[in-house]
Amino acid sequence: MLAFETDCHIFSGCGFEAPGLHSFVFEPLFTVGGFEFNKPMLLAFLSTIVVVWFFWAAFGKAKVVPGKLQMIAEAGYDFVRRGLVYDALGKKEGDKYVPFMVSLFFFVWLMNIWSIIPVAQFPVTSVIAFPLGLALVVYVLWLSLTFRKHGFVGGLKNITGYDKSLGWILPLIMVLELAQHLIIRPFTHAVRLFANMFAGHMLILMFTIASWYLLNGVGIIYAGASFVMTLVMTAFELFIQAVQAYVFVLLACNYVQGALAENH
C-alpha cells in the first residue's frame, strides 16, 4: 500500500513508500475470453469517444456563425492544420492529411490530460504500448507513402539512402539508414512521448504521496512545501502534455513529408 492510501505518516513508525513501477500496473477491471481490460485501456477508449463526440458535436451541424463549441473546434483544427501540417507539407499536399493529424493530436493530448483529471489521474501514454501503437500507425503510413510515391526500387533507395557517388562507404551508409528508418525512428517517436509522461506522472506522485506522509507534527511544514510543489508540477505537466502532443504530431508530419519528398 502507498503512504497516501493508509494512515502512515512520518513519526508514526512506518516508512515512506515511494512510487515505482507498481504505480503503473493496474488490476483488470474485467476479463473477457482471457482478455484483460484495465484502467489505461478504459481511459484510451474514453479518449476515443470524447474526441469523436467533440468534433461530431462541433461540426455535425456547422453554422456560418459558429457557436462556442464550433469556435473552439475550429481554433483547434486550424492550429494543427496551419501550425503543423501546412508548415511541413504545404497546403496542396497537406490538406489530405489534416483530418488524420488533427485526430492524432487531440487523441494524444487527451490521453496525456487524464493525468490531472480527478479519479482518472493517470496519463495513458505513460504505458509504452499506447505511444508505440500510435508510432507504428505513423510508421506504416510513412512506409506505404514512400513506396507509393517512389515505387518499389525508388522506395528502397530512399529508405537505404542509396547513392552510388558515396563509393566504398555506401554499404555502411545503407545499413545505418536502414536501421535509422526501420528501427530507430519508430522507437524514438514512441519513447519520447512515453518517457516524458512517465517521468511527469512519477514526479507528481512523489510530491503527492510525500505531502500526505509528512502531514504529522512538525512535518506539516514540509508537507505544505511538498503540496506547493505538487501544484507547481501539475501546472508544468499541463504545459508538457500539450507540448508532447505537438511534438508527436510534428514528427509525424515530418515523416510524411520525407516520404513524399524526391530526395530524403
DAZIUR-V971629 format. One record per residue. PSI is psi as a letter, one per 20 degrees, with the letter a starting at -180 (999 if undefined). OMEGA is omega in whole degrees, 0 to 359 (NA if undefined). D_LAST is the distance of its C-alpha to the last C-alpha in whole Angstrom. Layout:
BEGIN
PSI	OMEGA	D_LAST
PSI	OMEGA	D_LAST
END
This chain:
BEGIN
q	177	52
q	185	50
h	185	53
i	179	52
j	182	53
a	176	57
k	183	59
o	176	58
r	176	58
q	181	58
j	180	62
j	176	63
i	179	62
q	183	59
r	179	56
p	178	52
o	183	50
q	176	46
q	180	44
b	181	41
h	179	40
i	179	43
i	182	42
j	179	39
p	184	41
q	174	43
q	179	46
p	176	45
h	173	46
r	181	47
p	179	46
o	179	46
k	180	46
i	179	45
p	182	42
p	181	43
o	184	42
a	185	41
g	178	41
h	177	37
g	178	37
g	181	40
h	177	38
g	178	34
g	178	36
h	177	38
g	178	35
g	181	34
g	183	37
g	181	37
g	180	34
g	181	35
g	184	38
g	183	37
h	175	35
g	180	37
h	183	40
g	187	38
i	180	37
g	177	39
m	183	42
q	181	40
q	177	42
g	173	42
n	188	44
q	172	42
a	184	44
g	182	43
g	179	41
h	179	39
g	179	38
g	180	37
g	179	34
h	179	33
g	179	32
g	179	30
g	182	29
h	178	28
g	180	27
g	183	24
g	184	23
h	186	23
h	182	22
f	188	19
g	182	18
h	180	19
h	183	17
h	189	14
i	186	14
r	184	17
g	185	20
g	181	20
h	189	17
h	186	18
h	184	21
i	181	21
i	182	20
g	181	22
g	180	25
g	183	23
h	177	21
g	179	25
g	181	27
g	181	24
g	184	25
h	177	29
g	179	29
g	181	27
g	181	29
h	178	33
h	175	32
g	187	32
h	179	35
h	182	37
h	185	38
j	179	40
p	181	42
q	182	45
g	178	46
f	174	42
l	178	41
p	177	38
o	184	35
h	184	33
i	174	30
i	171	32
o	191	32
h	183	29
h	184	29
g	175	28
h	178	25
g	177	24
g	179	25
h	178	23
h	179	20
h	175	20
g	178	21
h	180	17
g	179	16
g	177	17
g	180	16
g	183	13
g	181	13
h	178	16
h	179	13
g	182	11
h	178	13
h	182	15
g	190	13
i	185	12
r	185	15
g	182	16
g	179	15
h	178	11
g	178	11
h	179	12
h	179	10
g	182	6
h	183	9
i	181	10
k	183	8
p	176	10
o	187	11
i	179	15
i	180	15
i	176	15
c	187	19
h	182	21
i	183	18
g	180	16
g	179	17
g	179	17
g	181	13
g	178	13
g	180	16
g	180	14
g	179	11
g	179	13
g	181	15
g	183	13
h	188	11
h	183	15
g	187	17
g	184	16
g	180	14
h	180	17
g	181	20
h	177	19
g	181	18
g	187	22
h	180	23
g	179	23
g	181	25
g	185	27
g	180	28
g	181	29
h	178	31
g	182	33
g	180	33
g	180	34
h	179	37
g	180	38
g	179	39
g	178	41
g	182	43
g	182	44
h	178	45
g	180	47
g	180	49
h	179	50
g	180	51
g	183	53
h	183	54
i	186	55
m	181	58
p	178	61
c	181	63
i	178	62
i	180	59
h	179	58
g	180	57
h	177	54
h	178	54
g	179	54
g	179	51
h	179	49
h	176	49
g	178	48
h	176	45
g	179	44
g	180	44
g	181	42
h	177	40
g	177	40
g	179	39
h	180	36
h	175	35
g	178	35
g	182	32
h	180	30
g	179	30
g	181	29
g	182	26
h	174	25
g	179	25
g	182	23
g	181	20
g	180	20
h	177	19
g	178	17
h	178	15
g	178	15
g	179	14
h	178	11
g	177	10
g	179	11
g	179	9
h	179	6
h	184	8
i	182	9
q	180	6
h	179	7
p	176	4
999	NA	0
END
